[in-house]
Amino acid sequence: MATAASSSYRVQGATGDWEVVIGLEVHAQITASKAKLFSGAATAFGAEPNAQVSLVDAAMPGMLPVPNRECIRQAVRTGIALDAVINRWSRFDRKNYFYADLPQGYQISQLYHPLVGEGTIAIEPEGGEPKTVGIERIHVEQDAGKLMHDQHPTRSYVDLNRSGVALMEIVSKPDMRSPAEAGAYVRKLRSILRYVGSCDGNMEEGSMRADVNVSVRRPGEPFGTRTETKNVNSVRFVMQAIEYEASRQVDVLESGGRIVQETRLFDPDKGETRSMRSKEDAHDYRYFPDPDLLPLELDEAFLAECKASLPELPDAKRRRYEQELGLSAYNAAVLTAEVETTRWFETLLEAGGDKVPAKAAANWLISDLFGALNRLGRSIDDSPVTPSQGAALLGLVADGTLSGSLAKQVFEIMLETGEDPGAIVEARGLKQTSDTGAIEAEIAKVLAANADKVAQYKAGKEALFGFFVGQTMKAMAGKANPQVVNELLRKALQ
């Protein structure tokens, strides 16, 4: 199998280097609507099979679709967030094909006149240069049902809970050139969808999944024939599918074969793609305008409301964190990558008020809290420490009640017990002391017990100063104010 270079990503074949060309079609369920695209049936994940199916979803005779206004609104909001063209006039089409999980025998989609046109996403691939990936379009369509093959030894069952759920199909341009770029694109798109609130982005539950289009070519040559790997449901799997498929195609071409335009599936256990069926062209679906649905016509008031309803988006928030809060580029990027983290951080700042500096709050959240959550296997939404408790802890550090080391002790107790930091400090006597008399007494003992090191220090071995600080802090069980200890030690060692 061919191997891939890590920088300026190329697949290294036996006859030279090949470039990978990647486009993604991301299907994002419009979870914000709480109802399906053309019916009022619920869309909650995890319901019993066929428990959320209306007569429209089951394609019973005489049932007519009625567009869900909130689904259209959420798709428009998403398009605006991607700086895309919003088409004032769009139309639904029928995509005709037969499959057991498609009761109507066709899917209502948008081919010729989509709701949203071209847009962009700015990405920063790990180990690569920032770049902008083009969005071709976003069209709205209804999802199909789901076949269940593991319920019976010889039969497949159909669950129509997902039938009719509103999907945004977000189609990228073929602008990505490495698995890392594709991974960064999916992460960024998921982040934006979560900020907007149109889709929860839960790939493991299937509410966001990607069809991965891959082709290879010699650098600078025209695009090659692409394959489409369907329904990939994690960022890691997207990257693995691209790496495998690109190497497979290079091996086929270099052995004298040709790439067939086809639909493939990704096997996450083996890390491989395998052929599913030959890829149909648009004419095979016999698209035509849906006769039961009028075109969508959007007025300026509707578009203005959609735009006004958008929150501050991750790129703008990141710039504000750097410019107004003085955070480092790294910290600002980490804190704005996921909307849950941003909300936690901003609640922390609000609770801390003027007492808690933004830089200190950012550093504590990223290093201490994230470290603890990783250790516990928990997410920030499931944190045993609340933002207000975090602000109280940082406030005790800021006003001198706690030293850095004492704060870490208190934090560990908070993680275990859920208690407020003030109560922990009072109950366990963990207050930092600035009592100069007590500190001077301990310093005198430390210097007397280490007369040889005192002589070395005075002879020019200044690195020993840290030793004296450590011994004094140890003698005072970490409760001494480090600044006071430093000042009194320098005076005592003169």
C-alpha positions as CSV (number, residue, x, y, z in Angstrom):
1,M,0.0,0.0,0.0
2,A,1.3,3.5,-0.8
3,T,2.4,5.7,2.0
4,A,1.5,9.4,2.6
5,A,3.9,12.2,3.4
6,S,3.2,14.3,6.5
7,S,4.0,17.8,5.2
8,S,2.6,19.3,2.0
9,Y,0.6,16.2,2.0
10,R,1.3,13.8,-0.9
11,V,0.7,10.1,-1.4
12,Q,4.0,8.6,-2.4
13,G,3.5,5.9,-5.0
14,A,6.0,3.7,-6.8
15,T,6.1,6.1,-9.7
16,G,6.1,9.4,-7.9
17,D,4.0,11.7,-5.8
18,W,0.2,12.1,-6.0
19,E,-2.0,14.9,-4.8
20,V,-5.3,14.2,-2.9
21,V,-8.4,16.3,-3.8
22,I,-11.1,16.2,-1.2
23,G,-14.7,17.5,-1.0
24,L,-17.1,16.9,1.8
25,E,-20.9,16.7,1.8
26,V,-22.0,17.1,5.4
27,H,-25.5,16.1,6.4
28,A,-26.6,18.0,9.5
29,Q,-29.9,17.4,11.1
30,I,-31.8,20.5,12.0
31,T,-32.2,19.6,15.7
32,A,-33.3,23.1,16.8
33,S,-36.7,22.7,15.2
34,K,-37.8,19.7,17.4
35,A,-40.0,18.6,14.5
36,K,-39.6,17.2,11.0
37,L,-39.3,19.1,7.7
38,F,-42.8,18.4,6.5
39,S,-44.6,17.1,9.6
40,G,-45.0,17.8,13.3
41,A,-43.6,14.5,14.4
42,A,-40.9,14.6,17.1
43,T,-37.2,14.1,16.3
44,A,-35.7,13.2,19.7
45,F,-32.8,10.7,19.6
46,G,-33.2,7.3,21.2
47,A,-37.0,6.9,20.9
48,E,-38.4,3.4,20.4
49,P,-38.5,2.4,16.7
50,N,-41.4,3.8,14.7
51,A,-42.6,5.8,17.8
52,Q,-42.1,9.2,16.0
53,V,-43.8,8.7,12.7
54,S,-46.7,10.8,11.3
55,L,-48.9,9.8,8.4
56,V,-46.9,12.2,6.2
57,D,-43.6,10.4,7.2
58,A,-45.1,7.0,6.4
59,A,-46.3,8.3,3.0
60,M,-49.9,7.3,3.6
61,P,-52.2,8.1,0.6
62,G,-53.5,11.6,0.5
63,M,-51.0,13.1,2.8
64,L,-49.4,16.4,1.6
65,P,-46.2,18.0,2.9
66,V,-46.2,21.4,4.6
67,P,-42.8,23.0,5.1
68,N,-41.7,23.6,8.7
69,R,-40.9,27.3,8.9
70,E,-38.4,26.8,11.7
71,C,-36.4,24.3,9.7
72,I,-36.1,26.9,6.8
73,R,-35.2,29.6,9.4
74,Q,-32.4,27.5,10.9
75,A,-30.9,26.7,7.5
76,V,-30.9,30.4,6.5
77,R,-29.2,31.3,9.9
78,T,-26.6,28.6,9.2
79,G,-26.0,30.0,5.7
80,I,-25.5,33.6,7.1
81,A,-23.1,32.2,9.7
82,L,-21.0,30.7,6.8
83,D,-21.1,34.1,5.0
84,A,-23.0,32.4,2.2
85,V,-25.4,33.8,-0.4
86,I,-29.0,33.3,0.7
87,N,-31.3,32.7,-2.3
88,R,-34.5,34.7,-2.0
89,W,-36.2,32.1,-4.2
90,S,-35.6,28.4,-4.0
91,R,-37.5,25.2,-4.9
92,F,-38.0,21.7,-3.7
93,D,-37.4,18.8,-6.1
94,R,-38.2,15.1,-6.0
95,K,-35.2,12.7,-6.1
96,N,-36.7,9.4,-7.3
97,Y,-35.3,6.1,-6.1
98,F,-36.6,3.0,-4.4
99,Y,-35.3,1.7,-1.1
100,A,-37.0,0.0,1.8
101,D,-36.4,2.9,4.2
102,L,-37.9,5.5,1.8
103,P,-41.7,5.1,2.1
104,Q,-42.6,7.7,-0.7
105,G,-40.3,6.1,-3.3
106,Y,-38.6,9.5,-3.6
107,Q,-36.8,12.0,-1.4
108,I,-37.8,15.7,-1.3
109,S,-34.6,17.6,-1.8
110,Q,-33.2,20.7,-3.7
111,L,-31.0,20.2,-6.7
112,Y,-31.4,23.1,-9.1
113,H,-32.4,25.9,-6.8
114,P,-31.0,25.5,-3.3
115,L,-31.9,27.7,-0.3
116,V,-28.2,28.7,0.3
117,G,-25.5,29.4,-2.3
118,E,-21.7,29.9,-2.0
119,G,-20.0,30.6,1.3
120,T,-16.7,30.0,3.1
121,I,-15.1,28.4,6.1
122,A,-11.7,29.5,7.5
123,I,-9.7,26.5,8.9
124,E,-6.4,26.0,10.7
125,P,-5.2,22.4,10.1
126,E,-3.0,21.0,12.7
127,G,0.6,21.3,11.5
128,G,-0.6,23.1,8.3
129,E,-1.2,26.6,7.1
130,P,-4.5,28.4,7.6
131,K,-6.7,28.3,4.5
132,T,-10.3,29.1,3.4
133,V,-12.5,26.3,2.1
134,G,-15.3,27.2,-0.2
135,I,-18.9,26.1,0.4
136,E,-20.7,25.2,-2.9
137,R,-24.3,25.3,-1.4
138,I,-26.6,24.2,1.4
139,H,-29.7,22.5,0.4
140,V,-32.5,21.4,2.6
141,E,-33.9,17.8,2.3
142,Q,-35.7,15.2,4.2
143,D,-33.8,12.2,5.7
144,A,-34.7,8.6,5.0
145,G,-35.5,6.0,7.6
146,K,-33.1,3.4,8.9
147,L,-32.8,-0.3,8.2
148,M,-32.0,-2.5,11.2
149,H,-30.2,-5.7,10.3
150,D,-29.4,-7.0,13.8
151,Q,-32.9,-7.7,15.1
152,H,-33.6,-11.0,13.3
153,P,-31.4,-13.7,11.7
154,T,-33.0,-13.6,8.3
155,R,-34.9,-10.3,8.1
156,S,-34.2,-6.6,8.2
157,Y,-36.6,-4.2,10.0
158,V,-37.4,-0.7,9.1
159,D,-37.4,2.2,11.7
160,L,-39.0,5.3,10.3
161,N,-38.3,7.6,13.2
162,R,-35.7,9.4,11.1
163,S,-37.9,9.5,8.0
164,G,-38.7,13.1,7.2
165,V,-36.2,14.7,9.6
166,A,-34.9,18.0,8.2
167,L,-31.3,17.8,6.9
168,M,-29.0,20.5,5.7
169,E,-26.6,19.1,3.1
170,I,-23.6,21.4,3.3
171,V,-21.5,20.8,0.2
172,S,-17.9,22.0,0.1
173,K,-15.9,22.8,-2.9
174,P,-13.0,20.3,-3.7
175,D,-10.6,22.7,-1.9
176,M,-9.0,20.3,0.7
177,R,-5.8,18.6,0.1
178,S,-5.0,16.4,3.1
179,P,-6.8,14.4,5.9
180,A,-5.7,17.1,8.4
181,E,-7.5,19.8,6.4
182,A,-10.7,17.7,6.1
183,G,-10.6,17.1,9.9
184,A,-10.1,20.8,10.6
185,Y,-13.0,21.6,8.2
186,V,-15.4,19.1,10.0
187,R,-14.4,20.4,13.4
188,K,-14.9,24.0,12.4
189,L,-18.2,23.4,10.7
190,R,-19.5,21.5,13.7
191,S,-18.4,24.3,16.0
192,I,-20.3,26.9,13.9
193,L,-23.4,24.8,13.8
194,R,-23.3,24.4,17.6
195,Y,-22.8,28.2,18.1
196,V,-25.7,28.9,15.7
197,G,-27.8,26.3,17.5
198,S,-29.2,24.8,14.3
199,C,-27.6,21.3,14.8
200,D,-26.2,19.7,17.9
201,G,-23.3,18.2,15.9
202,N,-23.5,14.8,17.7
203,M,-21.8,12.6,15.1
204,E,-22.0,9.5,17.3
205,E,-25.8,9.8,17.3
206,G,-25.9,10.4,13.5
207,S,-27.2,14.0,13.6
208,M,-24.1,15.0,11.7
209,R,-22.4,12.8,9.2
210,A,-20.1,13.2,6.2
211,D,-20.0,11.8,2.7
212,V,-16.3,11.9,1.7
213,N,-15.4,12.6,-1.9
214,V,-11.8,11.7,-2.7
215,S,-9.7,11.7,-6.0
216,V,-6.0,11.7,-6.7
217,R,-4.0,13.4,-9.4
218,R,-0.4,14.3,-10.3
219,P,0.3,17.7,-8.9
220,G,-1.0,20.4,-11.3
221,E,-3.0,18.0,-13.5
222,P,-6.8,18.0,-13.9
223,F,-9.0,16.4,-11.3
224,G,-9.2,12.6,-11.3
225,T,-12.3,10.4,-11.0
226,R,-13.7,10.6,-7.5
227,T,-15.3,8.1,-5.2
228,E,-17.8,8.9,-2.5
229,T,-17.6,7.2,0.9
230,K,-21.0,7.5,2.6
231,N,-22.1,8.3,6.1
232,V,-18.8,8.7,8.0
233,N,-19.7,9.6,11.6
234,S,-16.5,10.9,13.3
235,V,-13.7,13.3,12.5
236,R,-11.2,10.6,13.0
237,F,-13.0,8.2,10.6
238,V,-13.2,11.0,8.0
239,M,-9.4,11.4,8.1
240,Q,-8.8,7.6,8.1
241,A,-11.2,7.1,5.2
242,I,-9.4,9.8,3.1
243,E,-5.9,8.3,3.9
244,Y,-7.0,4.8,3.0
245,E,-9.0,5.7,-0.1
246,A,-6.3,8.0,-1.5
247,S,-3.6,5.3,-1.1
248,R,-6.0,2.7,-2.7
249,Q,-6.6,4.8,-5.7
250,V,-2.9,5.5,-6.2
251,D,-2.2,1.7,-6.1
252,V,-5.0,1.1,-8.7
253,L,-3.7,3.7,-11.1
254,E,-0.1,2.7,-10.8
255,S,-1.0,-0.9,-11.5
256,G,-2.6,0.1,-14.8
257,G,-6.2,0.1,-13.5
258,R,-8.8,2.9,-13.5
259,I,-10.9,4.5,-10.8
260,V,-14.6,3.9,-11.1
261,Q,-17.0,6.6,-9.9
262,E,-18.8,4.7,-7.1
263,T,-20.3,4.8,-3.7
264,R,-18.2,3.2,-0.9
265,L,-18.6,2.4,2.8
266,F,-16.0,2.9,5.5
267,D,-15.3,0.0,7.9
268,P,-14.0,1.6,11.1
269,D,-12.8,-1.8,12.5
270,K,-10.5,-2.4,9.6
271,G,-9.8,1.3,8.7
272,E,-10.8,0.5,5.1
273,T,-13.3,1.5,2.5
274,R,-15.2,-1.0,0.4
275,S,-17.4,-0.8,-2.7
276,M,-21.1,-0.4,-2.2
277,R,-22.6,0.4,-5.6
278,S,-21.8,2.3,-8.8
279,K,-22.4,6.0,-8.5
280,E,-25.6,7.3,-10.1
281,D,-25.6,10.5,-12.0
282,A,-28.2,13.1,-11.4
283,H,-30.3,12.0,-14.4
284,D,-30.7,8.5,-12.9
285,Y,-32.8,10.1,-10.1
286,R,-35.2,11.7,-12.6
287,Y,-35.3,15.0,-10.6
288,F,-38.3,17.2,-11.2
289,P,-40.0,20.0,-9.2
290,D,-42.1,18.7,-6.4
291,P,-45.7,19.4,-7.5
292,D,-47.0,19.4,-3.9
293,L,-44.8,22.3,-2.8
294,L,-44.7,25.9,-3.8
295,P,-41.3,27.6,-4.2
296,L,-39.8,29.3,-1.1
297,E,-39.8,33.0,-1.3
298,L,-37.9,34.9,1.5
299,D,-38.6,38.5,2.3
300,E,-36.2,41.0,3.7
301,A,-37.8,41.1,7.2
302,F,-37.4,37.3,7.5
303,L,-33.7,37.6,6.5
304,A,-33.1,40.5,8.8
305,E,-34.6,38.6,11.8
306,C,-32.4,35.5,10.9
307,K,-29.3,37.7,10.9
308,A,-30.1,39.5,14.1
309,S,-30.7,36.2,15.9
310,L,-27.2,35.0,15.4
311,P,-24.8,34.9,18.3
312,E,-21.2,36.1,18.2
313,L,-19.5,33.4,16.1
314,P,-16.2,31.6,17.0
315,D,-13.8,33.6,14.8
316,A,-15.2,37.0,16.0
317,K,-15.2,35.8,19.6
318,R,-11.6,34.6,19.3
319,R,-10.5,38.0,18.0
320,R,-12.3,39.8,20.8
321,Y,-10.7,37.5,23.4
322,E,-7.3,38.4,22.1
323,Q,-7.9,42.1,21.6
324,E,-10.1,43.0,24.6
325,L,-9.2,40.4,27.2
326,G,-5.5,40.2,26.3
327,L,-5.6,36.4,25.9
328,S,-2.9,34.6,24.0
329,A,-3.8,33.3,20.5
330,Y,-3.6,29.7,21.8
331,N,-5.9,30.3,24.8
332,A,-8.4,32.2,22.7
333,A,-8.5,29.4,20.2
334,V,-9.0,26.7,22.8
335,L,-11.7,28.7,24.6
336,T,-13.7,29.4,21.5
337,A,-13.4,26.0,19.7
338,E,-16.6,24.7,21.3
339,V,-19.6,26.7,22.4
340,E,-19.9,24.8,25.7
341,T,-16.4,25.9,26.7
342,T,-17.1,29.5,25.7
343,R,-20.3,29.6,27.7
344,W,-18.5,28.1,30.8
345,F,-15.7,30.6,30.5
346,E,-18.0,33.6,30.1
347,T,-20.1,32.5,33.0
348,L,-16.9,32.2,35.1
349,L,-15.8,35.7,34.1
350,E,-19.3,37.1,34.9
351,A,-19.3,35.4,38.3
352,G,-15.8,36.7,39.1
353,G,-16.4,40.3,38.1
354,D,-13.5,42.6,38.7
355,K,-11.9,40.3,41.2
356,V,-10.9,37.6,38.6
357,P,-8.5,38.7,35.7
358,A,-9.4,37.1,32.4
359,K,-5.9,35.8,31.8
360,A,-5.8,34.0,35.2
361,A,-9.3,32.6,34.5
362,A,-8.3,31.3,31.1
363,N,-5.1,29.7,32.3
364,W,-6.8,28.0,35.2
365,L,-9.7,26.7,33.0
366,I,-7.3,25.3,30.3
367,S,-4.7,23.8,32.6
368,D,-6.3,22.9,35.9
369,L,-10.0,22.3,35.0
370,F,-9.4,20.6,31.6
371,G,-6.6,18.5,33.1
372,A,-9.0,17.3,35.9
373,L,-11.9,16.7,33.5
374,N,-9.6,14.6,31.2
375,R,-8.4,12.6,34.3
376,L,-12.0,12.0,35.4
377,G,-13.3,11.2,31.8
378,R,-15.9,14.0,32.0
379,S,-16.9,16.9,29.8
380,I,-17.2,20.5,30.7
381,D,-21.0,20.2,30.7
382,D,-20.5,17.5,33.4
383,S,-17.9,19.3,35.4
384,P,-18.1,18.7,39.2
385,V,-17.0,22.3,39.7
386,T,-19.4,25.1,38.6
387,P,-18.3,28.4,37.0
388,S,-19.3,30.3,40.1
389,Q,-17.2,27.9,42.3
390,G,-14.3,28.4,39.9
391,A,-14.7,32.2,40.2
392,A,-14.8,32.0,44.0
393,L,-11.5,29.9,44.0
394,L,-9.8,32.4,41.7
395,G,-11.0,35.2,43.8
396,L,-9.4,33.7,46.9
397,V,-6.1,33.6,45.0
398,A,-6.5,37.1,43.8
399,D,-7.1,38.6,47.3
400,G,-4.2,36.7,48.8
401,T,-6.3,34.2,50.9
402,L,-4.8,31.3,49.0
403,S,-1.4,30.7,47.4
404,G,-1.1,28.8,44.2
405,S,-0.2,25.6,45.9
406,L,-3.1,25.9,48.4
407,A,-5.5,26.7,45.6
408,K,-4.5,23.4,44.0
409,Q,-5.3,21.6,47.2
410,V,-8.6,23.3,47.6
411,F,-9.5,22.5,43.9
412,E,-8.8,18.8,44.4
413,I,-11.2,18.8,47.4
414,M,-13.8,20.7,45.4
415,L,-13.6,18.0,42.7
416,E,-14.1,15.2,45.3
417,T,-16.8,16.8,47.4
418,G,-18.5,19.6,45.3
419,E,-18.1,22.0,48.3
420,D,-17.5,25.7,47.8
421,P,-13.9,26.9,48.1
422,G,-14.7,29.3,50.9
423,A,-16.2,26.6,53.1
424,I,-13.2,24.3,52.4
425,V,-10.7,27.0,53.4
426,E,-12.6,27.7,56.7
427,A,-13.2,24.1,57.6
428,R,-9.6,22.9,57.0
429,G,-7.7,26.0,58.0
430,L,-6.1,26.4,54.6
431,K,-5.8,30.2,54.6
432,Q,-2.5,31.7,53.4
433,T,-0.7,33.6,56.1
434,S,1.2,36.9,55.7
435,D,2.1,37.0,59.4
436,T,5.6,38.3,59.2
437,G,6.5,37.3,62.7
438,A,5.6,33.7,62.1
439,I,7.3,33.6,58.8
440,E,10.5,35.2,60.2
441,A,10.6,32.6,62.9
442,E,10.5,29.7,60.4
443,I,13.1,31.4,58.2
444,A,15.4,31.7,61.2
445,K,15.1,28.0,61.9
446,V,15.7,27.1,58.3
447,L,18.8,29.2,58.0
448,A,20.2,27.9,61.3
449,A,19.7,24.3,60.2
450,N,21.5,25.0,56.9
451,A,24.4,27.2,57.9
452,D,26.6,25.6,55.3
453,K,24.2,26.5,52.5
454,V,23.9,30.0,53.8
455,A,27.7,30.4,53.6
456,Q,27.6,29.1,50.0
457,Y,24.8,31.5,49.1
458,K,26.7,34.4,50.5
459,A,29.7,33.3,48.6
460,G,27.8,33.7,45.3
461,K,25.8,30.5,44.9
462,E,22.5,32.4,44.4
463,A,20.7,29.4,43.0
464,L,20.3,28.2,46.6
465,F,17.7,30.9,47.2
466,G,15.0,28.7,45.8
467,F,16.1,26.0,48.3
468,F,15.5,28.3,51.2
469,V,12.1,29.4,49.8
470,G,11.1,25.7,49.5
471,Q,12.2,24.8,53.0
472,T,10.4,27.8,54.5
473,M,7.2,27.0,52.6
474,K,7.5,23.3,53.7
475,A,7.9,24.4,57.3
476,M,4.7,26.4,57.1
477,A,2.7,23.6,55.3
478,G,2.4,25.7,52.2
479,K,0.4,28.4,53.9
480,A,2.9,31.2,53.9
481,N,2.5,34.0,51.3
482,P,5.3,33.4,48.8
483,Q,5.8,37.1,48.1
484,V,6.3,37.8,51.8
485,V,8.6,34.7,52.2
486,N,10.8,36.0,49.3
487,E,11.0,39.5,50.8
488,L,11.9,38.3,54.3
489,L,14.4,35.7,53.1
490,R,16.3,38.3,51.0
491,K,16.5,40.6,54.0
492,A,17.6,37.7,56.3
493,L,20.3,36.6,53.9
494,Q,21.9,40.0,53.4
